[in-house]
Amino acid sequence: MSAPNWAELARTELSDEHVVLRPIAESDREPLRTQALDPALWRYFVQLIETDEQFDAFFDAAVADQAAGERVVYVITDRASAAVAGSMSFCSINPAAGRLEIGWSWLGTKFHGQGINHWAKYLMLREAFDHLGAERVEFKTDALNKQARQGLRNIGAVEEGILRSFNPMPGNRRRDAVYYSVLRGEWPAVAANLLAGRKGSDDGS
């Protein structure tokens, strides 16, 4: 029996009273550009976006990765303002092993501190465990990104360890990557914690 196609199954709208997540489309290019052209957002990201050309390459890669089934790229809309706030993805999708990653997470600066990251991660975790049937959802972030690390701890993700010199970063630095995860057996407690409304980091991870 073949493994289910999680990349296809997850390509759907996720929503609650706080946020709407829907798969990326070409029409999202300009709304996302409005939020993305702030170099401060990309301090801990593997790419630096300072120009329109850099943003277009970043956006085109997201669309191509989704079309190839390598990622499910969600565009996040804030219900309160009806504005596009940023993006978050399912990646490292491996249904045969029962695991996937939530990553490529970023929000425009003006949407930080509003709980958008919190509720977007709740919806994606719910999709992963309750719809896709995942056994493990993982996250990774820069070891230097204290805010994102605290945010992941706040939602109940367990820190697993540091992979040293994991990948190159802009500015000729090599990043130490910290891995976190939530397992299926932990999901009910994590879900209860998230539904209680405890806000973690909103700068992405």
C-alpha positions as CSV (number, residue, x, y, z in Angstrom):
1,M,0.0,0.0,0.0
2,S,1.5,3.3,-1.1
3,A,1.9,6.2,1.4
4,P,-0.7,9.0,1.2
5,N,0.2,12.2,-0.7
6,W,0.4,14.6,2.1
7,A,1.5,17.5,-0.1
8,E,-1.7,17.1,-2.1
9,L,-4.0,16.5,0.9
10,A,-2.7,19.5,2.8
11,R,-3.2,21.9,-0.2
12,T,-6.4,23.2,1.3
13,E,-7.6,26.2,3.3
14,L,-7.1,26.2,7.1
15,S,-8.9,28.8,9.2
16,D,-10.3,29.8,12.5
17,E,-11.6,33.1,14.0
18,H,-8.0,34.6,14.0
19,V,-6.3,33.7,10.7
20,V,-6.9,32.1,7.3
21,L,-4.1,30.0,5.7
22,R,-4.5,29.1,2.0
23,P,-2.0,27.7,-0.5
24,I,0.1,30.2,-2.3
25,A,-1.0,31.5,-5.7
26,E,0.5,34.0,-8.2
27,S,-2.0,36.6,-6.9
28,D,-0.2,36.6,-3.6
29,R,3.0,38.0,-5.0
30,E,2.4,41.7,-4.4
31,P,0.6,41.4,-1.0
32,L,3.5,39.3,0.2
33,R,6.1,41.7,-1.3
34,T,4.6,44.5,0.8
35,Q,5.4,42.6,4.0
36,A,8.7,41.0,2.9
37,L,10.9,43.9,1.9
38,D,12.3,44.5,5.4
39,P,15.8,43.1,5.9
40,A,15.3,42.8,9.6
41,L,12.8,40.0,9.0
42,W,15.5,37.8,7.5
43,R,18.2,38.1,10.1
44,Y,18.0,34.4,11.0
45,F,16.7,33.1,7.6
46,V,18.8,31.2,5.1
47,Q,18.1,33.9,2.5
48,L,18.4,37.7,2.7
49,I,15.6,39.6,1.0
50,E,16.5,43.3,0.4
51,T,15.5,43.8,-3.3
52,D,12.5,43.2,-5.5
53,E,14.7,40.7,-7.5
54,Q,15.5,38.7,-4.3
55,F,11.9,38.7,-3.3
56,D,10.8,37.5,-6.8
57,A,13.3,34.6,-6.7
58,F,12.1,33.7,-3.2
59,F,8.4,33.8,-4.3
60,D,9.0,31.9,-7.5
61,A,10.8,29.1,-5.5
62,A,7.9,28.8,-3.2
63,V,5.4,28.4,-6.1
64,A,7.7,25.9,-7.8
65,D,8.3,23.9,-4.6
66,Q,4.5,23.6,-4.1
67,A,3.9,22.6,-7.7
68,A,6.5,19.9,-7.3
69,G,5.0,18.6,-4.1
70,E,8.1,19.5,-2.1
71,R,6.3,22.0,0.1
72,V,2.8,23.2,1.0
73,V,3.2,27.0,1.2
74,Y,0.5,28.8,3.0
75,V,-0.2,32.5,2.8
76,I,-1.5,33.8,6.1
77,T,-4.3,36.4,6.3
78,D,-5.0,38.2,9.5
79,R,-8.8,38.2,10.0
80,A,-8.9,41.3,12.1
81,S,-7.4,43.5,9.3
82,A,-8.1,41.2,6.3
83,A,-4.5,41.8,5.3
84,V,-1.9,39.3,4.1
85,A,0.5,38.9,7.1
86,G,3.2,36.5,5.9
87,S,3.7,32.8,5.1
88,M,4.4,29.4,6.6
89,S,5.0,26.0,5.0
90,F,4.9,22.3,5.4
91,C,8.3,21.0,4.2
92,S,10.5,17.9,4.6
93,I,7.3,16.0,3.9
94,N,7.8,12.2,4.5
95,P,4.5,10.4,4.8
96,A,6.1,6.9,4.7
97,A,8.0,7.8,7.9
98,G,5.0,9.7,9.4
99,R,6.8,13.0,9.7
100,L,6.9,16.5,8.3
101,E,8.3,19.9,9.2
102,I,6.6,23.3,9.8
103,G,9.1,25.9,8.5
104,W,9.7,28.8,6.2
105,S,7.7,30.9,8.8
106,W,7.7,34.7,8.6
107,L,5.4,37.6,9.3
108,G,5.5,41.2,8.3
109,T,6.9,43.4,11.2
110,K,3.6,45.1,11.9
111,F,1.9,41.7,12.5
112,H,4.4,40.7,15.2
113,G,3.1,40.3,18.7
114,Q,-0.6,39.8,17.7
115,G,-0.8,36.0,18.1
116,I,-0.8,35.3,14.4
117,N,2.2,32.9,14.5
118,H,0.5,31.2,17.5
119,W,-2.8,30.5,15.7
120,A,-1.2,29.6,12.3
121,K,1.0,27.0,14.0
122,Y,-2.1,25.6,15.8
123,L,-3.9,25.2,12.5
124,M,-1.0,23.5,10.9
125,L,-0.3,21.2,13.8
126,R,-4.0,20.3,13.8
127,E,-3.9,19.6,10.1
128,A,-0.8,17.5,10.5
129,F,-2.0,15.3,13.3
130,D,-5.8,15.2,12.9
131,H,-6.1,15.2,9.1
132,L,-2.8,13.9,7.7
133,G,-2.2,11.4,10.5
134,A,1.4,12.5,11.2
135,E,3.3,10.8,14.1
136,R,5.9,13.6,14.3
137,V,6.0,17.3,13.4
138,E,9.4,19.0,13.6
139,F,10.7,22.5,13.6
140,K,14.2,23.9,13.3
141,T,15.6,27.4,13.9
142,D,18.8,29.2,14.3
143,A,20.5,28.6,17.6
144,L,21.0,32.3,17.9
145,N,17.3,33.1,17.4
146,K,16.3,33.2,21.1
147,Q,12.8,34.6,20.4
148,A,11.8,31.8,18.0
149,R,13.3,29.2,20.4
150,Q,11.2,30.6,23.3
151,G,8.1,30.6,21.0
152,L,8.6,27.0,20.2
153,R,9.0,26.0,23.8
154,N,5.8,28.1,24.6
155,I,3.7,26.0,22.3
156,G,5.0,22.8,23.9
157,A,7.5,21.7,21.3
158,V,10.4,19.7,22.8
159,E,14.0,20.8,22.1
160,E,15.9,17.8,20.8
161,G,19.4,19.1,20.1
162,I,21.7,21.2,18.0
163,L,23.1,20.2,14.6
164,R,26.3,22.2,14.4
165,S,27.4,24.1,11.3
166,F,24.2,22.9,9.6
167,N,24.0,25.3,6.7
168,P,25.6,28.5,5.3
169,M,23.9,31.8,6.0
170,P,24.2,35.3,4.5
171,G,27.3,37.1,5.7
172,N,29.6,34.0,5.5
173,R,28.3,32.6,8.8
174,R,27.4,28.9,9.3
175,R,24.2,28.3,11.2
176,D,23.9,25.9,14.1
177,A,20.3,24.5,13.8
178,V,18.2,23.6,16.8
179,Y,15.5,20.9,16.3
180,Y,12.2,20.8,18.1
181,S,9.3,18.4,17.7
182,V,5.8,17.6,18.8
183,L,4.8,13.9,18.7
184,R,1.3,12.4,18.2
185,G,1.0,11.4,21.9
186,E,1.9,15.0,23.0
187,W,-0.6,16.7,20.6
188,P,-3.6,16.7,22.9
189,A,-1.7,18.6,25.6
190,V,-0.1,20.9,23.1
191,A,-3.5,21.6,21.5
192,A,-5.0,22.4,24.9
193,N,-2.1,24.8,25.6
194,L,-2.5,26.6,22.3
195,L,-6.3,26.9,22.6
196,A,-5.7,28.4,26.0
197,G,-4.2,31.3,24.1
198,R,-0.7,31.4,25.4
199,K,1.2,33.5,22.7
200,G,4.7,32.6,21.7
201,S,7.2,34.3,19.4
202,D,5.6,36.0,16.4
203,D,8.8,36.5,14.4
204,G,8.7,33.1,12.7
205,S,10.7,29.9,13.0
